[in-house]
Amino acid sequence: MTAFAALVSVYFFSYFQRVAVPGTIFNELQSDLHLSAAAVVALGSMFTWIYGGMQIVVGLLTDRYGGTRTLLGGGLAMLAGAALFPLAGSVGTLFAARALTGFGASFMYLSVVKELDKLFGHRHFTVWLGVTLAIGYCGGMTATLPFERATAAFGWRHSLLAVAALLFVALAIAGLVLRRLGPDSRAACPLSLAPLGEVLRQRRCWPLLASGFILFPVYFVIQTVLGKKFLQDFGGLSSAAAAGFILVMSAVSVLSVILGGSLPRLLCERRKPWLLAGALMFLIAIGSLLAGTLLRAPGWVFLMGYLLLAVSSGVTQPSSTAAIKELNRPESTAAAISVGNGLAYIGCGTIGQAGGWILGRYHAAATVTAAGVVYPPAAYVALCCFLTALAGLNLIFVCMVPETWKAAVAHESLLIERN
């Protein structure tokens, strides 16, 4: 449990970095540095593209060197980027710092997942994965209203420097605790691309990977990039009120992902019912946002959409990760999860950049204020139409995902026989 606490304390800051920039300080970055909407969104997209693109490499390195080493090495790179970003004096340095932060953060999730399997075993994997994701989401929660209030009081640069200092403390403690675990006995195998090829040839994984490219990325983009901006521009909310909406959304995500880790046990470890429920909820959530923008609905409609989106993503994530793990051989676990996680974060960057491009098409009709650029309602109607189409496509992919509960039961029986 001490080792688990050390692992997830660093993962907490990884998720904070994903959410805090650019979503919570979108207008501040745009006004302070005179950036376009596409350029601000690019700060988030670049982070997620690097994060996603690194996942396959991280999966191979984690299998080779163990999760402890890769977490601490990646943590140092993340710390360097997190400290450099608020000190940046130019736009180029700002993007370089963000790239370094994304590179370091890319090691966190798979490193923790690798150690979870070793610390708690297959039987409890889904439950502890849910707890891990919930703690990560708490980092995202901290990056919403609490970070917005800190930014309002001390400025975004000083606030991010304070976060970097806390990350340094967490890394130092993790280094002291995790070294007591000793070397990973399974980390002596040579690097090989064979598990990666095996995963990519596994056709039963393809619908699940395609769904992962859509559902979580849309949730992530709304939480971290465009959601607060939408509430301020379209809903007329203050910065603090909009950040409060995202905070509530993040809190619901924490509860949902814990629930998502436990719910499969109610149906004998079946995954597909929860994947289908999440896909339907996702479509309803995005549909309510579209209807709200078309009908100029009151704020509670958008809050409901945000909350449903949080539940849909949280409930499905543990089942999705477990399913892709069970569709592949145990020897390919890290490679399988790395492919799924990598595609998800490449999807975050792609969908986020597409959203920024849609807003940019309406720049001529936007209003420039002291607080930032306010885009017209038509821009957000177009954005919600795009997201609704993605939600419908996601439902089709989920319907094609095979059930994996027999694989989970067979794996559990094998472990019992070995014991």
C-alpha positions in Angstrom: 0.0 0.0 0.0 2.9 2.3 0.7 4.3 1.6 -2.8 0.9 2.1 -4.3 0.6 5.5 -2.6 4.0 6.5 -3.9 3.1 5.5 -7.5 -0.2 7.3 -7.6 1.1 10.5 -6.0 3.3 11.0 -9.1 0.4 9.9 -11.4 -1.8 12.6 -9.7 0.5 15.4 -11.0 0.6 13.8 -14.5 -3.2 14.2 -14.7 -3.0 17.7 -13.3 -0.7 18.7 -16.1 -3.1 17.3 -18.7 -6.1 19.3 -17.4 -4.5 22.5 -16.2 -3.1 23.6 -19.6 -4.6 24.9 -21.7 -8.3 24.5 -20.6 -8.3 26.2 -17.2 -6.0 29.1 -18.4 -7.2 29.3 -22.0 -8.1 33.0 -21.9 -5.0 33.9 -19.9 -2.6 32.2 -22.4 -4.5 33.7 -25.3 -4.4 37.3 -23.9 -0.9 37.2 -22.3 0.8 35.7 -25.3 -1.5 37.0 -28.1 -2.1 33.4 -29.4 -4.9 32.3 -31.7 -7.4 29.7 -30.5 -5.7 27.1 -32.7 -2.3 27.9 -31.1 -3.7 27.6 -27.5 -5.4 24.3 -28.4 -2.1 23.2 -30.0 -0.5 23.4 -26.5 -2.9 20.7 -25.4 -2.9 18.7 -28.7 0.9 18.6 -28.8 1.0 17.2 -25.2 -1.5 14.5 -26.1 0.1 13.6 -29.4 3.5 13.1 -27.7 1.8 11.3 -24.9 -0.1 9.0 -27.3 2.8 8.5 -29.7 5.1 7.5 -26.8 2.8 4.8 -25.4 4.2 1.9 -27.6 7.8 2.9 -26.7 6.8 3.1 -23.0 5.1 -0.3 -23.1 8.3 -1.9 -24.4 10.5 -0.1 -21.9 8.1 -0.9 -19.0 8.2 -4.6 -20.0 12.0 -4.5 -20.2 12.9 -2.3 -17.1 9.9 -2.5 -14.9 7.3 0.1 -13.9 9.3 1.6 -11.0 12.3 2.7 -13.2 10.2 4.1 -16.0 8.0 6.0 -13.6 10.9 7.7 -11.9 12.7 8.4 -15.2 9.6 9.8 -16.8 8.8 11.7 -13.6 12.1 13.6 -13.8 11.4 14.7 -17.4 7.8 15.7 -16.5 9.2 17.8 -13.6 11.7 19.6 -15.9 8.9 20.5 -18.3 6.5 21.5 -15.6 9.1 23.9 -14.1 10.2 25.3 -17.4 6.7 26.1 -18.7 5.8 29.0 -16.3 9.4 30.3 -16.7 9.2 30.5 -20.5 9.8 33.9 -21.9 8.9 33.1 -25.5 6.2 31.1 -27.3 8.9 28.7 -28.6 10.1 27.9 -25.1 6.5 27.5 -24.0 5.9 24.8 -26.6 9.2 23.1 -25.9 8.4 22.9 -22.2 4.9 21.5 -22.9 6.5 18.9 -25.2 8.9 17.9 -22.4 6.1 17.6 -19.9 4.1 15.4 -22.3 7.1 13.2 -22.9 7.6 12.7 -19.2 3.9 12.2 -18.4 3.7 9.5 -21.1 5.5 7.1 -18.8 3.1 7.4 -15.8 0.0 5.4 -16.6 1.6 2.3 -18.0 4.3 2.3 -15.3 1.6 2.3 -12.6 -0.5 -0.4 -14.4 2.6 -2.6 -14.7 3.2 -2.3 -10.9 -0.5 -2.8 -10.1 -0.4 -6.3 -11.6 2.6 -7.1 -9.5 1.3 -5.6 -6.3 -2.3 -6.8 -6.3 -2.6 -9.6 -8.9 -5.1 -10.3 -11.7 -8.0 -10.9 -9.4 -8.0 -7.4 -8.0 -6.6 -5.7 -11.1 -9.8 -4.0 -12.2 -10.7 -2.7 -8.8 -7.3 -1.1 -8.2 -7.2 0.2 -11.7 -10.4 2.1 -10.9 -8.8 3.5 -7.7 -5.7 4.5 -9.6 -7.7 6.3 -12.3 -9.8 8.0 -9.6 -6.7 9.4 -8.0 -5.5 10.6 -11.4 -8.9 12.3 -11.9 -8.5 14.0 -8.5 -5.4 15.6 -10.0 -7.7 16.7 -12.8 -10.1 18.1 -10.3 -7.4 20.1 -8.6 -6.6 21.6 -12.0 -10.1 23.1 -12.4 -11.6 25.4 -9.8 -8.8 25.2 -7.2 -6.2 26.0 -9.9 -8.4 28.7 -11.4 -8.7 30.4 -8.0 -4.9 30.1 -7.4 -4.4 31.6 -10.8 -6.7 34.5 -10.1 -4.9 35.2 -6.8 -1.3 34.6 -7.8 -1.1 34.4 -11.5 -0.8 31.3 -13.7 3.0 31.4 -13.7 3.5 31.4 -9.9 0.7 28.8 -9.5 2.4 26.4 -11.9 5.8 26.9 -10.3 4.2 25.9 -6.9 2.8 22.8 -8.5 6.3 21.9 -9.9 7.7 22.2 -6.4 5.1 19.8 -5.1 5.8 17.4 -7.9 9.5 17.5 -6.9 8.6 16.5 -3.3 6.3 13.6 -4.6 9.1 12.3 -6.8 11.7 12.4 -4.1 9.4 10.4 -1.7 8.5 7.9 -4.5 12.2 7.4 -5.2 12.9 6.5 -1.6 9.9 4.2 -1.2 10.0 2.4 -4.5 13.7 1.5 -4.3 12.8 -0.8 -1.4 10.7 -3.0 -3.8 13.9 -4.2 -5.4 14.4 -5.0 -9.1 11.6 -6.4 -11.2 12.3 -10.1 -11.8 10.3 -10.0 -15.0 12.2 -7.1 -16.4 15.1 -9.2 -17.7 13.7 -10.0 -21.2 15.2 -8.2 -24.2 13.3 -5.5 -26.1 11.2 -7.0 -28.8 8.5 -5.7 -31.2 6.9 -9.1 -31.5 4.2 -8.4 -28.9 3.3 -5.2 -30.7 2.8 -7.0 -34.0 0.7 -9.6 -32.3 -1.6 -7.0 -30.8 -2.0 -5.1 -34.1 -2.9 -8.3 -35.9 -5.6 -9.2 -33.3 -8.7 -8.2 -35.3 -11.0 -8.6 -32.3 -9.2 -5.6 -30.7 -9.9 -3.2 -33.6 -13.4 -2.1 -32.6 -12.3 -1.5 -29.0 -9.3 0.5 -30.2 -11.5 2.5 -32.5 -13.9 3.3 -29.7 -11.0 4.3 -27.5 -10.0 6.8 -30.2 -13.4 8.6 -29.7 -15.1 8.3 -26.3 -12.3 9.2 -23.8 -10.8 11.8 -26.2 -14.1 13.7 -26.4 -14.4 13.7 -22.7 -10.8 14.7 -22.3 -11.1 17.6 -24.8 -14.2 19.0 -23.1 -12.6 18.7 -19.6 -9.2 20.0 -20.5 -9.4 22.2 -23.6 -12.8 23.5 -24.8 -15.3 22.8 -22.0 -14.6 25.8 -19.8 -14.2 28.1 -22.9 -17.6 26.9 -24.2 -19.3 27.7 -20.9 -17.7 31.2 -20.8 -18.4 32.1 -24.4 -21.8 30.4 -25.0 -23.2 30.3 -21.5 -21.9 33.7 -20.3 -20.4 32.2 -17.1 -17.6 33.8 -15.2 -14.2 32.1 -15.2 -14.8 30.8 -11.7 -18.3 29.5 -12.4 -17.1 27.7 -15.6 -14.2 26.2 -13.7 -16.8 25.1 -11.0 -18.7 23.2 -13.7 -15.6 21.4 -14.8 -14.8 20.6 -11.1 -18.2 19.0 -10.6 -17.6 17.0 -13.9 -14.3 15.8 -12.6 -15.7 14.8 -9.2 -18.4 12.7 -10.9 -15.6 11.1 -13.0 -13.8 10.1 -9.9 -16.9 8.3 -8.5 -17.7 6.8 -11.9 -14.3 5.3 -12.5 -14.3 3.7 -9.0 -17.7 2.3 -9.8 -16.5 1.2 -13.2 -13.8 -0.9 -11.6 -16.3 -2.7 -9.3 -19.4 -3.1 -11.5 -18.1 -5.9 -13.8 -18.1 -8.2 -10.7 -21.9 -8.0 -10.6 -22.1 -9.7 -14.0 -19.4 -12.3 -13.6 -16.7 -10.0 -15.0 -18.6 -9.3 -18.2 -17.3 -6.1 -19.9 -19.6 -5.5 -22.9 -22.8 -4.5 -20.9 -20.8 -1.6 -19.3 -19.2 -0.6 -22.6 -22.6 -0.5 -24.3 -24.1 1.5 -21.4 -21.3 4.0 -21.6 -21.6 4.4 -25.4 -25.3 5.1 -25.1 -24.8 7.5 -22.3 -22.1 9.2 -24.3 -24.4 9.7 -27.3 -27.1 11.1 -25.0 -24.6 13.5 -23.3 -23.3 15.0 -26.5 -26.8 15.1 -28.0 -28.0 17.1 -25.0 -25.1 19.6 -25.6 -26.1 19.9 -29.3 -29.8 20.4 -28.4 -28.8 23.0 -25.7 -26.8 25.0 -28.2 -29.6 24.9 -30.8 -32.4 25.8 -28.4 -30.3 28.2 -26.2 -31.1 26.1 -23.2 -30.5 27.1 -19.6 -27.2 26.2 -17.9 -28.5 23.0 -16.1 -28.9 21.3 -19.5 -25.1 21.7 -20.2 -24.3 20.6 -16.7 -26.3 17.5 -17.2 -24.5 16.8 -20.5 -21.1 17.3 -18.8 -22.1 15.0 -16.0 -23.4 12.2 -18.3 -20.2 12.5 -20.3 -18.1 12.1 -17.2 -20.2 9.0 -16.1 -19.9 7.4 -19.6 -16.1 7.8 -19.7 -15.6 6.7 -16.1 -17.8 3.6 -16.1 -16.2 2.3 -19.4 -12.5 2.9 -18.8 -11.7 0.0 -16.4 -13.8 -2.4 -18.5 -12.2 -1.2 -21.7 -8.6 -1.6 -20.4 -9.4 -5.0 -18.9 -11.0 -6.1 -22.2 -8.0 -5.2 -24.3 -5.8 -7.0 -21.7 -8.0 -10.1 -21.9 -8.1 -10.2 -25.7 -4.3 -10.7 -25.8 -1.8 -13.1 -24.2 -0.5 -12.2 -20.8 3.0 -11.8 -22.3 1.6 -8.9 -24.5 -0.3 -7.1 -21.7 1.9 -4.0 -21.7 2.0 -3.8 -25.5 -1.8 -4.2 -25.7 -2.6 -1.5 -23.1 0.1 0.8 -24.7 -1.5 0.6 -28.1 -5.0 1.3 -26.7 -3.7 4.2 -24.5 -1.6 5.6 -27.3 -4.5 5.7 -29.7 -6.7 7.3 -27.1 -4.3 10.2 -26.5 -3.6 10.6 -30.2 -7.4 10.9 -30.5 -7.3 13.6 -27.8 -4.9 15.7 -29.8 -6.7 15.1 -33.1 -10.2 15.8 -31.8 -9.0 18.8 -29.8 -7.2 20.3 -32.8 -10.3 19.7 -34.9 -12.3 21.6 -32.3 -9.8 24.5 -32.4 -10.0 24.6 -36.1 -13.8 24.8 -36.0 -13.7 27.7 -33.6 -11.0 29.4 -35.8 -13.3 29.3 -38.8 -15.6 31.7 -36.9 -12.8 34.1 -35.9 -14.1 36.9 -38.1 -17.4 36.9 -36.2 -15.7 36.7 -32.7 -15.6 39.5 -30.2 -12.3 40.5 -28.7 -12.5 41.5 -25.0 -10.0 42.3 -22.3 -10.5 38.7 -21.0 -10.0 37.0 -24.3 -11.7 36.1 -27.6 -15.4 35.3 -27.4 -16.6 33.0 -30.3 -20.2 33.2 -31.6 -22.9 30.6 -30.9 -22.7 29.3 -34.4 -19.2 28.1 -33.7 -20.3 26.0 -30.8 -23.3 24.6 -32.7 -20.8 23.4 -35.4 -18.5 22.0 -32.7 -21.4 20.0 -31.1 -22.5 18.6 -34.5 -19.0 17.3 -35.0 -19.0 15.7 -31.6 -22.4 14.2 -32.0 -21.3 12.5 -35.2 -18.4 11.0 -33.4 -20.6 9.7 -30.6 -22.8 7.9 -33.1 -19.8 6.3 -34.7 -18.5 5.2 -31.3 -21.8 3.4 -30.6 -21.4 1.4 -33.8 -17.8 0.4 -32.8 -18.8 -0.7 -29.3 -21.6 -3.0 -30.7 -18.8 -4.8 -32.6 -16.6 -5.4 -29.5 -16.5 -9.1 -28.4 -17.3 -10.2 -24.8 -14.1 -11.2 -22.9 -15.5 -12.6 -19.6 -14.6 -16.2 -20.6 -10.9 -15.1 -21.0 -11.0 -13.5 -17.5 -12.5 -16.7 -16.0 -10.0 -18.9 -17.8 -7.1 -16.8 -16.6 -8.4 -16.9 -13.0 -8.8 -20.7 -13.2 -5.2 -21.1 -14.5 -3.9 -19.0 -11.6 -5.8 -21.2 -9.1 -4.4 -24.4 -10.7 -0.9 -23.1 -10.5 -1.3 -22.2 -6.9 
